[in-house]
Amino acid sequence: MEGVLEMAELSLKDHLASLGLKKILEYLDSDPDTNIEKILDWLIKLDREDKYIGSQAKTARRYLSDPDNNWNKLTKSLWTDIDDGVRKKLFVNFLLNASFLGGKRQQKMRDKYRCNIPWAILLDPTTGCNLHCVGCWAADYPRNISMDFATLDSIINQGKELGVYFYLFSGGEPLVRKKDIIELCRKHDDCVFLAFTNGVLIDEDFAAAMLEVQNFVPAISIEGFEEATDRRRGKGSYQAVLKAMEILRSRKLPFGISCCYTSQNVKGCPRQACSDGDPQFGAGK
């Protein structure tokens, strides 16, 4: 009975904390330019022992106090360049679920099972890919191996039980399975999903689905400008990436980039630093 009461009390505390953080996000949206640093100060006080989010808040506070810092400019762009619903969903899922509540549950599971519990889980839904990039580590794998939807769903369910609410997809090319990925985002709308992708399969329909679920962010692979990108990923890849980025921007959807440095895009890259395959290219997705 005592254990049940303790769990109930913890749940109540977590619920109250959740409501508090959601109110903070509303407060932040009301005037981000002046309220960001105030909220970071509050988070630092809330997590005095730096167990969950305090250390990250201190780091962010240091960067955001400088108006010329790139992190400051990037953070402010979240309110000018990103859809309001997407920003709010990602904030709640990342700050509240993945970092604050998830962090507390992860620590309890570490203590219970006496092993490490990851903050994020990286999984490959498929080895299939629509490109043949030079130096790709996944190119050595058969291209017909995939995890079915039930397996992917089970991994996420098990992860959430351990407090993990942040999932990254790699491959292969994850968007070969884009229908399943969107369905996972829809079913687990309390999580954040990110995919390392070549971007070629991002079209208007997929962008519309991203805007619907609001909790998926692509990190698009690119080697720099057109010559370096097409040399590694195939002719037309660069223009396809630009088109994908324009589609995402038009819907105010967030995205990042994933770069692989090679002897073709980094000045003075030593040959010995390149991959074991073609010495002209580095390894990586």
Sequence and secondary structure as in RCSB ss.txt:
>XXXX:A:sequence
MEGVLEMAELSLKDHLASLGLKKILEYLDSDPDTNIEKILDWLIKLDREDKYIGSQAKTARRYLSDPDNNWNKLT
KSLWTDIDDGVRKKLFVNFLLNASFLGGKRQQKMRDKYRCNIPWAILLDPTTGCNLHCVGCWAADYPRNISMDFA
TLDSIINQGKELGVYFYLFSGGEPLVRKKDIIELCRKHDDCVFLAFTNGVLIDEDFAAAMLEVQNFVPAISIEGF
EEATDRRRGKGSYQAVLKAMEILRSRKLPFGISCCYTSQNVKGCPRQACSDGDPQFGAGK
>XXXX:A:secstr
 HHHHHHHHHHHHHHHHHHHHHHHHHHHHH HHHHHHHHHHHHHHHTTT SSSHHHHHHHHHHHT TTSHHHHHH
HHHHHSS HHHHHHHHIIIIIIIIIIHHHHHHHHHHHHTS   SSEEE SBS  S   TT GGGGS TT B  HH
HHHHHHHHHHHTT  EEEE SS GGGGHHHHHHHHHHTTTSEEEEEE STT  HHHHHHHHHH  EEEEEE  SS
HHHHHHHH TTHHHHHHHHHHHHHHTT   EEE    TTTSTT  GGGS SS TTS    
